[in-house]
């Protein structure tokens, strides 16, 4: 049933414009956040491998710590990106 009290106009008017804008913004922020998280993760792992390789066994704990920080940053970026994507889709958790 179409009409004033129906729910058919979810994608028109102000609601439709808001959903389009937030979808675009959410997807854009999600992509950027995911990219930044991925770069931070790769950089952390790269630094960790460099430290471990250059210092041998003595520097391995420091290298492993740097890699773990990078992995944590990457995971946080992915989580945040997912949240931004869901917000852009007007979804909850």
N, C-alpha and C positions, 0 to 999 in steps of 0.2 A: 504494500500500500504506500503510495507516494503522497506526500502532503506536508502540511505545516508541522504536525506532531510526529511524523515518521522519522526514522533514523537514516533515511536514504541520502541525506545531504551532508554526510560526514566529510565528503571530499570536495565540497563546493563552498563558496563564500569565504568568510574569515577563517573557519576551521580548516578548510582545504588549504588556504594560503599558509596558515601557521604550520600545518603538517608538512607541506612542501618545504618551507623554509627550515624547519627544525630537522627534517630528514636530510636535506642537503648539508646543513651545518654539522649534524651528528656524524654523517658519513665522512665528511671532510676531516673533522677533528679525529675521528677514529683512525683514518688512514695515516694522518700525520703522527699521531701518538704511537701507532703500531710501528711506523718507520723509525721514529726516534728510539723507541724501546729496542727494536732490532739492532740498530746501530750501536746503542749503548751496550747491549749484550755482546755483540761481536767484538767491540773495542775492549771490553773487560776480559773476554776470553783471549784475545790477542795479546794484551798486556800480560795476562797470567802466563800464557805459554812462553812469551819472551823472557819474563823474569825467571821462570822455571828453567828454561833452556840455557840462559846465560849464567845462572848461578849454580846450576846442578842441584844436588840434594839439599844444600843449605838453604836455598831460596824457594824451594818447592812449596812450603807452607804459605809464603807470601804470594807466590804465583797462583796457588789454588784459591787463596782468599780473593785476589783480584778477579779471577774467573767467576767465583761465586757471586761477587758483587754485580758483575756484568749480567749473570744469569738472573739474578733477582730483579735488576732493573728491567730486563727484557720481559720477565713474567709480569711485573707490575704494569708495564706498558701495554701488554696484551690484555690484561684484566681491565684496565682503564679504557682501552679502545673498545672492548666489548660493551662496557657500560655506556659509552658515548653512542655506539651504534644502536643499542636498544632504546636509548632516550630519543634518538632521531626517528626511530620506528614507533614511538609512543608506547613502548612496552615497559613493563616492570622488570623485576629481577629476572 
